[in-house]
Amino acid sequence: MLDRMQVGEVPRKHHIALRDADGNLRWEESLTRDGFEGPYTILYHEGRPHEQRVSEAKHGWVVPRESGPRPLKKRHFRSQDLDGGGAPLDARVPLLFNADVTLSTLRPDAADPVYFVNADGDDLFFVKQGGGVLRSMLGDVRFEAEDYVFVPKGVLHRFEVDEGPQEWLSMELHGGLHLPKQWRNEVGQLRMDAPFCHRDFRRPTFEGPRDEGIRELVVKRDGAFHGFSLPRSPLDVVGWDGTVYPWVFPILNFQPRAGLVHLPPTWHGTFGARGALVCSFVPRVVDFHEEAVPCPYPHSSVDVDEFLYYVRGNFTSRKGVGPGSVSFHPAGIPHGPHPGAYEKSLGTRRTDELAVMLDCLLPLHATDAARAIEDAGYHDTFIE
């Protein structure tokens, strides 16, 4: 969660009456995290926010299920080979998952026709190509290519997408998202030596109540999609305050670090989640020791599975991958650069790669969709 915002009409104190000019009572809605112990936002509606009729759920994506065991090996999935289309709510194609995260790609080409609430986790998207608007009860926030887009658990929203090609990475975080503790001071403010600051985030623009004519809501809970009909527009909020709201963070606002010798991936840590660390690899200068080896060293990830989504640039440690590629290197066996890359990196002064990585504590399982786009010979490409 970021710093507190206050917009629109709110009473002077929470849980007291707010009335319009005609004396009509506004309806307070409290959106809370961790029960009532964590961050929260309080919204004020023109109408009752808790009126819904059960109906058929006509939208949603295919939720992955546990499948049979697979041989332990390094894998490469070509997400750029997947077909696309549909609204963002319908377009996700899960590739890898565990109890903490579900990692999907999507290529939407239409706006969401209904509102959506994910009650299973926070959603973090990375927009490789495209752009649009995230619309919620809390306002609109514009996003572009190479932006992270965050939608907190429980926030009613929908996406509008621009014309033209769209490619997104979806990270459904079942245990929530947070900014790493090492980047915050004791009052929660981002430290001055953090790799980003509060000004780097784009927050919602609030314009008050609106009615788009949409009366359908889809809620995802416990891996299933549930439909509801609404008696009025849920975007009838006149004001709100709190720290739970959507935001956008351009990946190029991440300030990379360089060291005398190679720094481990934790220095690229951008967002934390239960059982996962999200890292941003952005163009940067590399190690400046005269004998430094800039290419990442071979290492044994004995505690984490590594997921890497390639966006653009020169991926110095890998051959045969390109924009949209997904590499998966599981715990238990060493992984590292392709033959020739380690030696070739000597004397390199900078890298222009752009990629998103997740280190995941629990084993990741591949879906049938991932297996259909797998580069079957990838594991053996590391043999010289």
C-alpha positions, 0 to 999 in steps of 0.5 A: 500500500502507498500513502493515504489519499483523500478525494471528493466528499467525506465527513470530518470523521469516519463512521459519522453521517455524511448527507447531500444538499437535500439531507439524504444519507450517504452510505459508507463502505469500508474496504479493509485488509487483514480483517480490520487490522491492516490498511483500509479505504473508506468510500461514500456511496449515493446508494446502498453498496451491498445490494446484489442479486445472484445471477449467472457468471458469463465471464472469467478465465480458465483457472489452473488445476493441479496436473501430473508430475513433470521431469525436473528441468529448465524450461522455455515457454513462447507466450508470443505464440499464444492466440489472443483476443477478448476482454481482459477478464476473459483473456488470461492464459495461466502458464505457471502457478502455485498456492501463492501466485498464478502467472498468466499472459493475455492479449486483450482486444476489447474492454471489459463489458462487466465489473470485476472483483477479485476476492482471491488476491491482488492483481499485478499486471505488467503491460509489455505492449498496449495501454488503456484505462483502469476504471474503479470506484476510486477513479481512473488511472491511465496505463501505457506500455512498460507500466506495472498496473496494480489492482488491490483485492476486493476493488470493483473495476474494469479495464478499457483498452486502446486500439492496437496490439496488447500484450500483458503479463498477469501476476495474481498474488493470493497472499497480497502485494507490498513494497519491500520492507527494506525500502521503507522507513519506520513510518512507512515512507519510502526511504531516500535510498530506495530504488523508487519514490512516492512520486513515481506512482500514478494514482487514480483521478477521481471525478465523482459519481458516474453511470456507464449503464453496466449492471453486471458484476463478476466476483472470483472467490476460491478459484470460481467465478460468481455472477451478480446483477446490480440495481444501480451503478456501483460507481456512485462514490462521492468521495473516499480516503485511505491507502487501498487503491489501484496505481500504476508504476512505470518500470523505467522509474525503477532506479537500478544499482551497480556494484564493483562486482555483480549484485544479486537479484534481490537488489532488483526487488521491486514488489514483495508478495507472500512466497514471491519477490517481483524484480525489475531488470532495466537498462543499466550500467554494470559492474566496474571492477576491472576483472568483473564478470558482468554476466550473471554467475551460475547458481543453485536456487535451492529455495526458489523457482525462478520465472523470467518474462522477457520484454525487450533488449539484449538478454546477455545470458540467454540465447534463443529467447525474445520478447514475450519469452518465459523462462522457468528455472526450478529449484534443485539444479544449477542454472546460469548463462548459455555457453559463451555468454559468461566469457563474452560479457567480460569488458561489458559496460552496460546492458539494455535488457528489460525483463520482469522476474519472480522468485517463488518459494513454492514449486511452480506447476505448468499448465496444459497451455504452457506445455503447448508452447514449450521449447522442448529442447531448451534444457539441453541448450545449456550443454556446451 
